[in-house]
Amino acid sequence: MSSMFQETLAFILATSGWVLVSSTLPTDYWQVSSNDGSVITTSTFWSNLWKDCVTDSTGLSNCRDFPSMLALKGYIQACRGLMIAAVCLGFFASIFALIGMKCTKIGGTDETKARVACFAGVNFVLCGICSLSSCSLYAHRITSEFFDPRFMDMKYELGAALFIGWAGSILCILGGSVLCFSISDSFTKRFANYIYKGAGRHSHISSHPRGQAKSVNQRPPPDNSNSSRVQHFDKNVYV
């Protein structure tokens, strides 16, 4: 599989995940009131990160925005911050990926484009982690209240936005990891190619009269070696 194809596949996966993560912010149903079927209900209560709503049997909805930031519950504030951070990271990651991909003509040298693409992959992974943490924290709050026998208030179930956010988070993490892997694989191949060519330049082989391989770059023994001393001594003796 070529590195260009890997980059394109990773970009499609990560960008699709970022779009799914971004679509959870305006989605209404983060949690929905549960109905066990024992009592006929005429209203459905639901809420997201921004408001509480109720829908009657006729389909009319009446929503109430959350109070000020200081009056919000801590887990809602954390989920808001994580989701906004995820959307921003995915946005910048998409721009950096377009600059660093090989199929685009934007950017400088291949090494610079590879670094930019690797940075985009890291941002996609961080985007998926932030979104996954936000959806998991919100879902943990719902499930802990639902299965707590001491909780006597209205109980809620998981809404559609949580499943969309989980799917988008997985796609962002998967696409960002593939993008980083494709860049590191190309770096490894380029480094191995460079080592191979460098070794070839310094290993020119010439034929020895006896048929043995002899390196041209082999240096002669120094003047102060034992062999030169013996030859000099023999020459003085027989003169």
C-alpha positions in Angstrom: 0.0 0.0 0.0 1.5 3.3 -1.1 2.0 6.1 1.4 -0.1 8.5 -0.7 -3.1 6.1 -0.5 -2.6 5.7 3.2 -2.6 9.5 3.7 -5.8 9.9 1.6 -7.5 7.1 3.5 -6.4 8.5 6.9 -7.6 12.0 5.9 -11.1 10.7 4.9 -11.5 8.7 8.1 -10.3 11.5 10.4 -12.3 14.2 8.6 -15.5 12.1 8.7 -14.9 11.5 12.4 -14.5 15.3 13.0 -17.7 16.0 11.2 -19.6 13.5 13.3 -18.0 15.0 16.5 -19.0 18.5 15.4 -22.6 17.4 14.7 -23.1 16.3 18.3 -23.0 19.9 19.5 -26.3 21.0 18.0 -27.9 17.5 18.4 -30.8 17.6 20.8 -30.8 14.2 22.4 -27.9 13.8 24.7 -30.2 12.2 27.3 -33.8 11.2 27.1 -36.3 10.4 29.9 -36.8 6.7 30.3 -40.2 5.0 30.0 -40.6 1.5 31.4 -44.0 1.1 29.9 -45.9 0.8 33.1 -47.3 4.3 33.0 -48.6 6.1 29.9 -46.6 9.3 29.6 -47.8 12.4 27.8 -44.4 14.2 27.8 -40.8 13.4 26.9 -38.0 15.1 28.7 -34.6 15.5 27.0 -31.6 17.7 27.2 -28.1 18.3 25.8 -25.1 20.4 26.7 -27.0 23.7 26.3 -30.7 23.4 27.4 -33.4 21.3 29.0 -36.5 20.6 26.9 -39.9 18.8 27.2 -42.0 17.6 24.3 -45.7 16.8 24.7 -47.8 14.3 22.8 -48.7 16.8 20.1 -45.0 17.3 19.2 -44.6 20.8 20.6 -41.3 21.4 22.5 -40.7 23.8 25.2 -37.0 24.4 26.0 -35.2 26.3 28.8 -31.6 27.3 28.5 -29.2 26.5 31.3 -28.5 29.2 33.8 -25.2 31.0 34.1 -21.9 29.2 33.8 -21.3 29.4 37.6 -24.6 27.7 38.2 -23.9 24.7 35.9 -23.0 21.3 37.1 -19.3 20.4 36.9 -19.6 17.5 34.5 -21.6 19.7 32.0 -18.9 22.3 32.1 -16.2 19.7 31.5 -18.1 18.1 28.7 -18.6 21.5 27.0 -14.9 22.4 27.3 -13.8 19.0 25.9 -16.2 19.1 23.0 -15.2 22.6 22.0 -11.5 21.6 22.2 -12.2 18.6 20.1 -13.9 20.7 17.4 -11.1 23.2 17.3 -8.4 20.5 17.2 -10.1 18.7 14.3 -10.5 22.0 12.4 -6.8 22.8 12.6 -5.9 19.2 11.9 -7.8 19.2 8.7 -6.0 22.4 7.5 -2.6 21.0 8.4 -3.4 17.6 6.7 -4.3 19.4 3.5 -1.0 21.3 3.6 1.1 18.2 4.4 -0.4 15.6 2.2 1.6 14.5 -0.8 -1.3 14.7 -3.2 -1.6 18.5 -2.6 0.8 21.1 -4.1 0.7 23.2 -1.0 3.8 23.5 1.2 7.5 23.3 0.8 9.9 20.3 0.7 8.8 16.7 1.2 10.4 16.7 4.7 8.5 19.8 5.7 5.2 18.4 4.3 5.7 15.2 6.2 6.2 17.0 9.5 3.1 19.0 9.0 1.1 15.9 8.1 2.4 14.1 11.2 1.4 17.2 13.3 -2.1 17.0 11.8 -2.3 13.3 12.7 -1.5 14.0 16.3 -4.2 16.7 16.4 -6.7 14.3 15.0 -5.9 11.8 17.7 -6.2 14.5 20.4 -9.5 15.5 18.9 -10.8 11.9 19.2 -9.5 11.6 22.8 -11.3 14.8 23.9 -14.6 13.9 22.3 -14.4 10.3 23.6 -13.7 11.7 27.1 -16.7 14.1 26.9 -19.2 11.5 25.7 -18.0 8.9 28.2 -18.2 11.4 31.1 -21.7 12.3 30.2 -22.8 8.7 29.7 -21.2 7.7 33.1 -23.3 10.4 34.8 -26.5 9.0 33.2 -25.8 5.3 33.9 -24.7 6.0 37.5 -28.0 7.8 38.2 -30.1 5.2 36.3 -28.7 2.2 38.2 -28.6 3.9 41.6 -31.6 2.7 43.7 -31.3 5.7 46.0 -31.7 8.2 43.1 -35.4 9.1 43.3 -35.5 11.8 40.7 -36.3 11.4 37.0 -34.0 8.9 35.3 -32.7 9.3 31.8 -31.3 7.1 29.1 -28.4 7.5 26.6 -29.3 9.8 23.7 -28.3 9.5 20.1 -25.7 12.2 20.3 -23.5 10.1 22.6 -23.4 7.2 20.1 -22.6 9.6 17.2 -19.8 11.2 19.3 -18.3 7.8 20.1 -18.3 6.8 16.5 -16.7 10.1 15.4 -14.1 9.8 18.2 -13.0 6.3 17.0 -12.7 7.5 13.4 -10.6 10.5 14.5 -8.2 8.3 16.5 -8.0 5.7 13.8 -7.5 8.2 11.0 -4.9 10.2 12.9 -3.0 7.0 13.8 -2.9 5.8 10.2 -1.7 9.3 9.1 1.2 9.3 11.6 2.0 5.7 10.7 2.2 6.5 7.0 4.5 9.4 7.6 6.8 7.5 9.9 6.9 4.6 7.4 8.0 6.9 4.6 10.6 8.5 6.9 12.0 5.0 7.8 12.2 4.0 4.1 13.9 7.3 3.2 16.4 6.9 6.0 17.2 3.3 5.0 17.6 4.4 1.4 20.0 7.1 2.5 22.1 4.7 4.5 22.2 2.2 1.7 23.3 4.9 -0.8 25.9 6.2 1.6 27.4 2.8 2.2 27.5 2.2 -1.6 29.5 5.4 -2.1 32.2 4.4 0.4 32.6 0.7 -0.6 34.1 0.8 -4.1 35.7 -2.7 -4.6 38.7 -3.3 -6.9 40.1 -6.7 -7.9 43.2 -8.0 -6.2 45.8 -9.8 -8.3 45.1 -13.0 -6.4 41.3 -12.7 -7.0 40.5 -11.5 -3.5 38.4 -8.4 -2.9 40.4 -5.4 -1.8 39.1 -2.0 -0.8 40.5 1.0 -2.6 40.2 3.1 0.6 42.5 0.7 2.6 45.3 2.8 4.1 48.9 1.6 4.1 50.4 0.7 7.4 52.1 3.6 9.2 55.8 4.1 9.1 56.3 3.2 12.8 54.7 -0.3 12.4 56.6 -3.5 13.2 56.9 -4.6 9.5 58.6 -1.4 8.5 61.0 -1.6 11.4 62.0 -5.2 10.4 62.6 -4.3 6.8 64.7 -1.3 7.7 66.8 -3.5 10.1 67.4 -6.2 7.5 68.5 -3.7 4.9 71.2 -2.3 7.3 72.5 -5.7 8.1 73.0 -7.0 4.6 74.6 -3.8 3.3 
